Amino acid sequence: VQLQASGGGLVQAGGSLRLSCAASGSISSINTMGWYRQAPGNQRELVAGITSAGTTNYADSVKGRFTISRDNAKNTVYLQMNSLKPEDTGVYHCNLNFVRLFRRYDHWGQGTLVTVSS
């Protein structure tokens, strides 16, 4: 499984960015895709996730500002980030996970850097 992420960049506080991540390879049709971020000196944290059935979950810090969505036909997940804050700065990593034969598989894309200036 390969994940290709895109869409990071530099934006001023209050601005918006949209991240995309396309998955390819042998993927279970039942899976969860999501975005994690890691700020300098911090651990990687979940930002948002979405199941193949469309159930979403968000970190409290991004609720109301970020929206995660997916296109199952394209195995692609999107993260629309609005009202960005400097504390949203970090490397955003795309994740896809699924269970096959009672074992969980996690796959990661390359990170994409998001920098929010104040």
TASUL-V635534 format. One record per backbone hydrogen bond with DSSP energy under -0.5 kcal/mol. NH is the residue of the N-H (numbers start at 0). CO is the residue of the C=O. If there is no record, write none. Layout:
nh | co
NH | CO
NH | CO
This chain:
nh | co
1 | 23
3 | 21
4 | 2
5 | 19
8 | 112
10 | 114
12 | 116
13 | 83
14 | 11
16 | 80
18 | 78
19 | 5
20 | 76
21 | 3
22 | 74
23 | 1
26 | 24
30 | 28
31 | 96
32 | 49
33 | 94
34 | 47
35 | 92
36 | 44
37 | 90
41 | 38
44 | 36
46 | 34
47 | 34
48 | 56
49 | 32
50 | 54
51 | 30
53 | 50
56 | 48
58 | 46
61 | 58
62 | 58
62 | 59
64 | 61
65 | 61
66 | 79
68 | 77
70 | 75
71 | 69
73 | 70
74 | 70
74 | 71
75 | 70
76 | 20
77 | 68
78 | 18
79 | 66
80 | 16
80 | 78
81 | 64
81 | 79
82 | 13
83 | 14
87 | 84
88 | 85
89 | 113
90 | 37
91 | 89
91 | 111
92 | 35
92 | 90
94 | 33
95 | 106
96 | 31
97 | 104
99 | 102
102 | 99
104 | 97
106 | 95
108 | 93
109 | 2
111 | 91
113 | 89
114 | 8
116 | 10
116 | 114
